[in-house]
């Protein structure tokens, strides 16, 4: 029997004709119309296959559903409107989808073009930055050389002209001596005692000079505080005669006073009204600030300009009793077990066989290439793998015994025969090290040169920023205000200590010392708001470790010296001769750049100074409302400090 379709029973030419006929006629029965629309939604939109859903949707469109729904658009029945809107929201517009697909393809093509352009611009920008840093580094070296020449000319001019001495800055505190080598320490001591107010130098008629000892400031009855001068020398005594030894330090003086550098003035501890927390910075001794930025800073002037009473109120400790010093725990150094000596055994022979298969060269060809420094025949990767199999002393003793016994070569495996031939190469370790150096030298130079240029350019940018110097001066002033009464005044600090500005919080725990400094700078020193605009190339230099770069430069220098020694032993080697002729000037320039970078890094903090400044300007801080916000620097620049 043949199946009877529903369309045959109802006499329909198309499916759903009767449904649409009654749906369009029963416009007065709202509940029936809602049921019809609900049925249509279920039939069309419950199908998972997208193509079948479009087919069902087209069937209802062919029967006039879309036109009828347009007429029902203004119906007042909310239930019917919900069903109609549900149908319209899920309708697939194939034409619109096709247009979207074409638009998407065009957008993707345009995006690929933009990405390619961005990559090209990024490459051009990188080249321009490297070129700019190289020019700045060269200018920095020329400036340094010009300063040296200027200083030399000044010294020659002072020595050659009789009035040269009068043009120098006068130092009345020092006692001149005919021989500067011996009494220089005495001059410094006399100057130091005079600056401390312990002595006074009096000049009499002619060349006579006398030293007056000043009394220590103690409570004395009135009339008894007159100084007792020392006997004045007779007018005939010249000033370049021997000066009496300085008096001993007064009672109660500190014998462990820090050693002062030349031109460094002693600082007095600051007595605060309240007990203040300690700033755990890494302070520099007076003798350590020579040649750094701190020789030009005057934190005492900053304290005279600021009212520190508000600072004391906000940052005083809750408990005003004696503080407890917590000692740092020392970690135990992990002891490594002594490595055992290795032999040419099964595992080592297996690894050697794998390495030889990678080289795809015979033992004689490999050894010949090593003897003639033929790096192209070996390849750098294979050479570095082969370096791991240099014969040990024990293996050499086994090889020597094998040769003394004159045993046949057939008893040895392929790896053993290679090791026998390998060990016969004269100065094998030196040759392997030289070959490795020859292969790595160009790439290492190309890697180090932009890093050195970045450090030189960034250091020049930092050193020339007067605003940054003033900010460091403010930080030094606040640190001494906190610490000097307990730890003594600091003359400088390492830049790693800037991280602790976020660790010290106010008494109410709502702000840090960093936020307070930002507020002080914004209110009292608005001219410092744009200090960050003076700093350039920190992105490049922040990722460079000067210690690591200098270590690589020293390694290259040792490698070049090894190559020179090998060339002296065999001066007929054209490979070494051409290498030294081409790359010795490059190495000299690299050494000069490394010295310039070291001079440019004469900021406290060593080789990490520029990197730490980069971190200091791009880390995260928190505001008075909690840790979720950012601390804003003066002028709207965000100071997002890094906390490890």
Secondary structure as UniProt FT lines:
FT   HELIX           6..10
FT   TURN            15..16
FT   HELIX           17..25
FT   TURN            27..28
FT   HELIX           30..45
FT   HELIX           50..62
FT   TURN            63..64
FT   HELIX           65..71
FT   HELIX           72..74
FT   HELIX           78..89
FT   HELIX           94..160
FT   TURN            162..163
FT   HELIX           164..167
FT   TURN            172..173
FT   HELIX           180..195
FT   TURN            196..197
FT   STRAND          199..203
FT   TURN            206..207
FT   STRAND          209..213
FT   TURN            222..223
FT   TURN            235..236
FT   TURN            239..240
FT   TURN            251..252
FT   TURN            255..256
FT   TURN            262..263
FT   HELIX           286..288
FT   TURN            290..291
FT   HELIX           293..296
FT   HELIX           299..305
FT   HELIX           309..315
FT   HELIX           346..359
FT   HELIX           363..371
FT   TURN            372..373
FT   HELIX           375..378
FT   HELIX           380..387
FT   TURN            388..389
FT   HELIX           393..404
FT   TURN            405..406
FT   HELIX           409..411
FT   HELIX           414..423
FT   TURN            426..427
FT   HELIX           428..463
FT   HELIX           466..487
FT   HELIX           495..501
FT   TURN            502..503
FT   TURN            507..508
FT   HELIX           513..524
FT   HELIX           526..528
FT   TURN            529..530
FT   HELIX           531..534
FT   HELIX           538..541
FT   TURN            542..543
FT   HELIX           546..569
FT   TURN            571..572
FT   HELIX           574..600
FT   TURN            604..605
FT   HELIX           606..608
FT   HELIX           609..618
FT   TURN            624..625
FT   TURN            627..628
FT   HELIX           634..636
//
